């Protein structure tokens, strides 16, 4: 008797679908996905978009003296500005929802940096790590050398100190190395995940230059010899909860 053919694989309904092509479809997809995690998305868009439209309508209607032409222009501009503000609200909520989904996962800071790192910085992820999945990422640019840590602050501080010694061994003890820790304790100087990209932009593009272009290139070449260890071969993005760090050189 012939064997029954194996059943065709099925796709789980819970599995997220691929983002569609086309600007309008992408907005619809972003709205649908974000609304599942943010029930207040629709009221927020209506409030900001509708409020802006009302203000713009009144201003333009009064500006044109309440004429028919003024009424038409007031309606058009109110719709345009209201739609723009509503879409801006959607964009901010999409970003906030994305940060909320990955916050607290090992590698979340690296994922944010990889997606939003601005001109002037280059990053080597996970240059230091431990069994508890605390991580330190190294950035270098005209604004200097910066170590970004994520995880338990006390353990991360130890990893940062280890990386400082490693950098001093390759570049010399006089090279300045800054650091920051991603976290919610603002009183302790930690930087929230949602403000990490903004902080790096401020330091990199608007801050004081500490290195010349020649120094950046030379230091980058020397630091490349340090490498990223076994973590360098892991897929990009946050490490799933319960995921294992490769053995070897783990502190």
C-alpha positions as CSV (number, residue, x, y, z in Angstrom):
1,X,0.0,0.0,0.0
2,X,1.4,3.4,-1.0
3,X,2.1,5.7,1.8
4,X,0.1,8.9,2.1
5,X,2.0,12.0,1.0
6,X,3.2,14.1,3.9
7,X,1.0,17.0,4.6
8,X,2.0,20.4,3.2
9,X,3.4,22.8,5.8
10,X,1.0,25.2,7.2
11,X,1.6,28.8,8.3
12,X,0.6,29.6,11.8
13,X,-2.0,32.4,12.0
14,X,-0.1,34.0,14.8
15,X,3.0,34.4,12.6
16,X,3.5,38.0,11.5
17,X,3.1,38.6,7.8
18,X,5.6,40.4,5.6
19,X,5.1,44.2,5.3
20,X,3.3,45.0,2.0
21,X,4.7,47.1,-0.7
22,X,3.3,50.6,-1.5
23,X,3.3,53.6,0.8
24,X,-0.4,53.5,1.6
25,X,-0.4,49.8,2.3
26,X,2.6,50.2,4.5
27,X,0.9,52.8,6.6
28,X,-2.1,50.5,6.9
29,X,0.1,47.6,7.9
30,X,1.9,49.8,10.5
31,X,-1.4,51.0,11.9
32,X,-2.8,47.4,12.2
33,X,0.3,46.0,13.8
34,X,0.8,48.9,16.2
35,X,-2.9,49.0,17.3
36,X,-2.6,45.4,18.6
37,X,0.0,46.6,21.1
38,X,-1.2,50.1,21.6
39,X,-5.0,50.3,22.0
40,X,-4.9,54.1,22.4
41,X,-3.4,54.6,18.9
42,X,-6.7,55.5,17.2
43,X,-7.8,58.1,19.9
44,X,-4.3,59.6,19.9
45,X,-4.3,60.0,16.1
46,X,-7.9,61.5,16.1
47,X,-7.1,63.8,18.9
48,X,-3.8,65.2,17.5
49,X,-5.0,65.2,13.9
50,X,-8.5,66.5,14.6
51,X,-7.2,69.2,17.0
52,X,-4.6,70.4,14.4
53,X,-7.2,70.5,11.7
54,X,-9.6,72.5,13.8
55,X,-7.0,75.1,14.7
56,X,-5.8,75.4,11.0
57,X,-9.4,75.7,9.8
58,X,-10.2,78.6,12.2
59,X,-6.9,80.4,11.4
60,X,-7.3,80.3,7.6
61,X,-11.1,81.0,7.7
62,X,-10.4,84.2,9.7
63,X,-7.4,85.1,7.6
64,X,-9.5,85.2,4.4
65,X,-12.3,87.1,6.1
66,X,-14.9,84.3,6.1
67,X,-15.3,84.4,2.3
68,X,-16.2,81.3,0.2
69,X,-12.6,81.2,-1.0
70,X,-11.4,81.3,2.6
71,X,-13.8,78.5,3.5
72,X,-12.4,76.3,0.7
73,X,-8.8,77.0,1.6
74,X,-9.5,76.5,5.2
75,X,-10.9,73.1,4.6
76,X,-8.1,72.0,2.3
77,X,-5.3,73.2,4.6
78,X,-7.1,71.7,7.6
79,X,-7.3,68.3,6.0
80,X,-3.7,68.4,4.9
81,X,-2.2,69.5,8.2
82,X,-4.5,67.2,10.2
83,X,-3.5,64.2,8.1
84,X,0.2,65.1,8.4
85,X,0.0,65.4,12.2
86,X,-2.0,62.1,12.4
87,X,0.7,60.3,10.4
88,X,3.4,61.8,12.6
89,X,1.5,60.5,15.6
90,X,1.4,57.1,14.0
91,X,5.1,57.2,13.3
92,X,6.0,58.1,16.9
93,X,3.7,55.4,18.3
94,X,5.1,52.8,15.9
95,X,8.6,53.6,17.1
96,X,7.5,53.5,20.8
97,X,5.8,50.1,20.2
98,X,9.0,48.7,18.5
99,X,11.1,49.8,21.5
100,X,8.6,48.3,24.0
101,X,8.8,44.9,22.2
102,X,12.6,44.6,22.4
103,X,13.2,46.5,25.7
104,X,14.9,44.3,28.3
105,X,16.1,41.7,25.8
106,X,19.9,41.2,25.4
107,X,21.1,42.9,22.3
108,X,18.2,45.5,22.2
109,X,20.6,48.4,22.3
110,X,22.7,46.9,19.5
111,X,19.6,46.4,17.4
112,X,18.6,50.1,17.9
113,X,22.1,51.3,17.0
114,X,22.3,49.1,13.9
115,X,19.0,50.5,12.6
116,X,19.5,54.2,13.5
117,X,23.2,54.9,14.0
118,X,23.9,58.2,12.4
119,X,26.8,59.4,10.2
120,X,30.0,59.8,12.2
121,X,29.9,56.6,14.2
122,X,31.0,53.0,13.5
123,X,30.1,50.2,15.9
124,X,31.5,46.9,16.9
125,X,28.8,45.0,18.8
126,X,29.3,42.8,21.8
127,X,33.0,43.4,22.4
128,X,32.5,42.3,26.0
129,X,29.8,40.0,27.4
130,X,29.2,37.5,30.2
131,X,27.0,34.4,30.9
132,X,24.2,36.7,32.1
133,X,24.0,38.2,28.6
134,X,25.2,41.6,29.7
135,X,26.8,43.3,26.7
136,X,29.1,46.2,25.8
137,X,29.3,47.7,22.3
138,X,32.2,49.8,21.1
139,X,31.6,52.9,18.9
140,X,34.3,55.2,17.4
141,X,33.9,58.5,15.5
142,X,35.0,62.1,15.5
143,X,33.3,62.5,18.9
144,X,35.7,59.9,20.4
145,X,35.5,56.3,21.5
146,X,32.2,55.4,23.3
147,X,31.3,52.1,25.1
148,X,27.5,51.4,25.3
149,X,26.5,48.9,27.9
150,X,23.2,47.1,28.4
151,X,22.2,44.8,31.2
152,X,22.8,44.8,35.0
153,X,24.6,48.1,35.8
154,X,27.1,46.6,38.2
155,X,28.0,43.7,35.9
156,X,28.2,46.0,32.9
157,X,30.5,48.4,34.8
158,X,33.0,45.5,35.2
159,X,32.7,44.7,31.5
160,X,33.3,48.4,30.6
161,X,36.4,48.4,32.8
162,X,37.7,45.3,31.1
163,X,37.2,46.9,27.6
164,X,38.9,50.1,28.7
165,X,42.0,48.1,29.7
166,X,41.9,46.3,26.3
167,X,41.6,49.6,24.4
168,X,44.4,51.1,26.5
169,X,46.6,48.1,25.6
170,X,46.1,48.7,21.9
171,X,45.9,52.5,21.7
172,X,47.7,53.7,24.8
173,X,46.6,54.8,28.3
174,X,46.1,58.5,27.2
175,X,43.3,57.8,24.8
176,X,40.0,59.0,26.3
177,X,37.1,56.5,26.4
178,X,33.6,57.5,27.3
179,X,30.8,55.1,28.3
180,X,27.0,55.0,28.9
181,X,24.6,52.4,30.1
182,X,21.2,51.8,28.6
183,X,18.5,51.7,31.3
184,X,15.6,53.5,33.0
185,X,17.5,54.9,36.0
186,X,17.9,58.5,34.9
187,X,19.2,59.5,38.3
188,X,22.1,57.1,37.8
189,X,22.9,58.6,34.4
190,X,21.4,55.8,32.4
191,X,20.0,56.4,28.9
192,X,16.5,55.0,28.1
193,X,16.5,52.7,25.0
194,X,14.0,55.1,23.3
195,X,16.5,58.0,23.6
196,X,19.6,56.1,22.7
197,X,19.6,57.1,19.0
198,X,18.9,60.8,19.9
199,X,21.8,60.8,22.4
200,X,24.3,59.4,19.9
201,X,23.2,61.9,17.3
202,X,23.7,64.7,19.8
203,X,27.1,63.5,20.8
204,X,28.3,62.5,17.3
205,X,27.0,65.3,15.0
206,X,26.5,68.2,17.5
207,X,29.1,67.5,20.1
208,X,32.7,68.5,20.3
209,X,35.1,66.6,18.0
210,X,37.7,64.8,20.0
211,X,39.5,62.9,17.2
212,X,40.7,63.8,13.8
213,X,39.7,61.8,10.7
214,X,43.2,60.3,10.6
215,X,43.0,59.3,14.2
216,X,39.5,57.7,13.7
217,X,40.9,55.6,10.8
218,X,44.1,54.6,12.6
219,X,42.3,53.7,15.9
220,X,39.6,51.8,14.0
221,X,42.3,49.7,12.3
222,X,44.0,48.9,15.6
223,X,40.7,48.2,17.4
224,X,39.7,45.8,14.6
225,X,42.4,43.5,15.9
226,X,40.5,43.1,19.1
227,X,37.5,41.8,17.3
228,X,34.1,41.0,18.7
229,X,34.8,37.5,20.0
230,X,32.4,34.6,19.5
231,X,29.4,37.0,19.6
232,X,30.5,38.5,16.3
233,X,28.9,35.5,14.4
234,X,25.5,35.8,16.1
235,X,22.6,37.0,14.0
236,X,21.9,40.7,14.3
237,X,19.1,42.0,16.6
238,X,18.0,41.2,20.1
239,X,18.9,37.7,21.5
240,X,15.6,35.8,22.2
241,X,14.8,35.2,25.8
242,X,16.4,32.0,26.9
243,X,18.9,32.1,24.0
244,X,22.4,30.9,24.7
245,X,25.7,32.8,24.3
246,X,28.4,30.8,22.6
247,X,31.0,29.3,25.0
248,X,34.5,30.4,25.0
249,X,36.1,33.6,26.4
250,X,33.0,34.2,28.5
251,X,33.6,36.2,31.6
